[in-house]
Amino acid sequence: MDSTTPVEVTQYVRGDVSAPSKRQIESVARRLEALSETQLVAKVHTEQWPPRRHAVESESDATTCGALVDRLDRWADDVGCSLRPAIRRRAPKSLLDDEPSEPDLCVPVMLLTLTRATPDASGLAGVVPYTVPDESGGATTYTVADWLTAAERAVGVDTGESRGRKRGPVSSRRA
């Protein structure tokens, strides 16, 4: 990502989180707020993942989780990466639905979207976490913590919360 083009960051969070996950979400929110005082991050929003489907159809532009994930998947396809393992689709398990079901989505506790925030550059600039395949058949996953640490270094912000984190991207090998 170009550090000269400011981004708006939306932090998507699940509503059903444990106490440790809530603390992690709050820590990320503090780090994002610190970054919003720099030229890198223009604005920060925190939103819950949208519902799987709406109980009552409306004429509004209400987004569903599936529609949001489809948009994020298009970005990943365009740039040659994957949103797995953070986002996974699996066959529905319930036989109680009246209608054929769409695949169930498994979404992460937290995900960031980065949207370009200038009039001459708009659109989705990134999604974190994401996974990049390598030539050897393996893959490297970049986490929210990795992005925050890189962004803080790029603009010289030290929130103190990234100290002691010498961990790099998570690498995994496919069998």
Protein Blocks (a to p, Z undefined) as FASTA:
>chain_A
ZZkbccdddddddfbdcfklmmmmmmmmmmmmmmmmpmklmbdcddddddfbdfbdcfbf
cdcfklmmmmmmmmmmmnopafbfkbccdddfbfkbfbdcdddddddfbdcddddfbfkl
gcjfbdcddddddfkopacdddfklmmmmmmmmnopaehlmgoiabdcdddddZZ
